[in-house]
Amino acid sequence: MHAVALAATDGMLSFELTIATEVFGENPRYDFAVCGSEPVRVGRFLLEPDAGLDRLASAGTVLVPGWADVDAPPPADLVDAVRAA
């Protein structure tokens, strides 16, 4: 089974989260996980990640959605986890 991990962070775009969940989360051929270091605010929703950011390192595919404030730098823990993957 192919592991897919979505790196979740506050302010990420809900559209990209929902599309990834529809494509990979409902398909039995994929082991899909939303990964984050803590609960994530997505619009008016609070999302509890399935796993920590360390899970990105073991995924075959890592998804990093965009976020609403393009001027905001990405969180350091997210950058470190993506680099480690």
ChimeraX attribute file (.defattr): number of C-alpha atoms within 10 A of each C-alpha:
attribute: neighborCount
match mode: 1-to-1
recipient: residues
	/A:1	9
	/A:2	12
	/A:3	17
	/A:4	22
	/A:5	27
	/A:6	27
	/A:7	27
	/A:8	30
	/A:9	25
	/A:10	18
	/A:11	16
	/A:12	20
	/A:13	17
	/A:14	18
	/A:15	12
	/A:16	16
	/A:17	19
	/A:18	12
	/A:19	11
	/A:20	19
	/A:21	16
	/A:22	11
	/A:23	11
	/A:24	20
	/A:25	17
	/A:26	12
	/A:27	11
	/A:28	10
	/A:29	11
	/A:30	15
	/A:31	16
	/A:32	23
	/A:33	23
	/A:34	23
	/A:35	25
	/A:36	26
	/A:37	17
	/A:38	16
	/A:39	15
	/A:40	18
	/A:41	16
	/A:42	19
	/A:43	12
	/A:44	7
	/A:45	9
	/A:46	11
	/A:47	16
	/A:48	15
	/A:49	19
	/A:50	17
	/A:51	17
	/A:52	16
	/A:53	24
	/A:54	19
	/A:55	21
	/A:56	27
	/A:57	15
	/A:58	13
	/A:59	18
	/A:60	13
	/A:61	14
	/A:62	19
	/A:63	18
	/A:64	15
	/A:65	18
	/A:66	17
	/A:67	18
	/A:68	14
	/A:69	11
	/A:70	8
	/A:71	7
	/A:72	9
	/A:73	8
	/A:74	14
	/A:75	10
	/A:76	9
	/A:77	14
	/A:78	20
	/A:79	13
	/A:80	12
	/A:81	17
	/A:82	17
	/A:83	10
	/A:84	12
	/A:85	16
